[in-house]
Amino acid sequence: MNIEEKGFNEDFQFETPLAPKRTRLQEFWLLFRQNRLAILGLFIFILFFCCAIAGLFMTSGPDPLFDPAMIRLQEKLRPPLVKPNLDSLRREEIPCLGFYLMGTDDLGRDVFARMLQGAWVSLTVGFVAVGISVLIGIFMGGIAGYFGQHHIRVDHVIVTFLLISGTALVTAHFIRFGAVLLCLTPAYIFYSFLTQNRSKGKTLPLWAKVFRKNAVSVDTLIMRIVDIMLCFPSFFLILTVVALLPASIYNIMIVIGLTSWMGTTRFVRAEFLSLREQDFVAAVKTLGAGNFRIIFRHMMPNAVAPVLVSATIGIATAILTEAGLSFLGFGVPPPHATWGNILSDGKNFIFDAPWLTFIPGIAILIVVLSFNLFGEGLRDVLNPKLRGRH
Amino acid sequence: MISFIGRSVIQKIITLFFVSIVSFLIIHIAPGKPSQVDPMNPKFTPEVVERFQKEFHLDKPLHVQYFYFYKDLFTGETISWKDNQSVINKIWERFLNSLPLFIVGTIITWTLSFPIGIRSAIFRGQFYDRSATFLSYLLISIPGFFFAYVLIIFVVNQFHVPVIGMETFGIGEGASLPHIFMDRIWHLLLPSMLGATGGIAVLSRYVRSQMLEVEGQDYIRTARAKGLPPEQVHYKHALRNALLPFVTMFGLILPGLIGGSVIIESIFSWPGMGRMAYEAILARDYPVILTVNFVSAVLVLAGTFISDLLYLIVDPRIRL
């Protein structure tokens, strides 16, 4: 790599300290700049971000600049860039730009205003869903990777089982019996705390030893949960849950987030397994740092690269999933516009008003493409193996 | 080998058991009841609802319902709540409709992505590679439903052939056999191509990276150094080793058998699995939803099992 060679040869003197001239971020930017497609992706992503935020302010409030819900039946299915027929409109119905930038739909609503409103939906769905999935993924993967060899004892399993069945019984209106089970749990925890301090030196009786036996390791448990989640066909599962729950944008975000954390968990676990054995972690441990500090201050920054890449691509997938759900009619409830339901409404007029299909379709395509390109660019830059190749 | 098979079968059965519990709970704990789908319908008197609930054990506690449901499933007696038909027959019928889509889609995916991937690995960094890369990102990013409409407009305007549905309505009478055949082909082509787009993009990228990995190995340099023609190096020495992981992918396409894209099948009015599942979700037909879920979980597990097994057979290095 010529950048490194140049910097190394010119500045190489024995008297000066040999610290790298560039910070990590600068080096990262130098590498990233060479990937033209990724730069394009980043640029479109920033543009989309600004559009979505501007759209939120311009289409909401009591008197929005662009009103996405304004119905003008006399102006329906006007093609893009056409001036409105000023005679037939009242003053407040005239679009703010003086013409319909992206035409109007079958109810005469301004498609540009609806697209602006939908951009915010796509953005929040993508970020919140991926945020949820990354949080769960880091949490589960971190536990599996760092505390993996710890075992869950038989009494832990029994206590958890009591807690769950107690809650289930209370919700199923067997209140008295469920409450007994629920009270047993804290009682046992209290008891085990008491005995823990007292019975350090003593040997336990045989019946108590059964309860202290190791049942399953934390790592196995979490990875089996991941396996179980991977068995569900994801779009079908999302569709089922979204159809059963009341229609709302928050449900969609949560459901997409809850069904897509498995990949992150696997990445983080794999990274943690290898990082845990490395010398710097041992050094930090010897210095007396707590688990929390080791995980978040020392291991997480080293494990974050693959998570970042999968999160960027995950945002693209989440936007596509939300658009697909809206298209099938399970998305955000109308009259709120999303790109998916603009397209879904427009498909009935596909030969008369193709812009109703093409504008949201191409918008989704460009945004998802930019996230994918940006994510792949990140992967190339963050992967030291691929650096020397191109 | 035997112990590996035994262990993984037991593990998969346990996983399947938990999958069955989780899917059952998801469906039954979610708000809303199947008897409330159509509360305005005058035929739904309280007595009918009560009889309905009694008939399908909906008045029993959850664990009893769970037991009844999976007993019915394993004896093949599950019936749909919507029309009282046997769920197994229903799924089988729809499965036969989805099968041609799946087969044609898989053939398109595998025959296209290998040449594309290999070629872009050989011409790495050149125009072909870069345009193939960009194109595959484009195909991954394009929303399926939008691409479907673009293709429909294009085909209908250019070739004037009908594409919606499994065959042209009423073509059965009086048409000649080749005519019917061509009609079926046209109807099959678009949806299976759409189903293949994502697969082509992902698989060709994967082929490319595998080829690149192998082309960097020492034995390829040796082959080049001893003066073999480039074709022989690429296709005989490199490709054979790069193909190894793809043998195992045959197992992983198994879940696609029942997956059947919901969106594409609803756009093309194709009476396949995905569409049936979609209709079942709309009607809250729990037995159908749960059976589809269960069968697809079985296929996922069987697929990973087969791919593990194939890997064991193909790659002697991991046979420990």
Interface residues (C-beta under 8 A of the other chain):
Chain A: L37 A172 R224 D227 I228 L230 C231 F232 P233 F235 F236 L237 L239 T240 V241 A243 L244 L245 P246 A316 L320 A323 G324 F327 L328 L343 S344 K347 I350 F351 P354 T357 F358 P360 G361 I362 I364 L365 V368 L369 F371 N372 L373 E376 R389 H390
Chain B: I14 T15 L16 F18 V19 V22 S23 I26 I27 A30 P31 G32 P61 L62 G125 T133 F134 Y137 L138 I140 S141 I142 P143 G144 F145 F146 Y149 V150 I152 I153 L212 P255 I258 G259 V262 I263 S266 A277 Y278 I281 L282 R284 I289 V292 N293 S296 A297 V300 L301
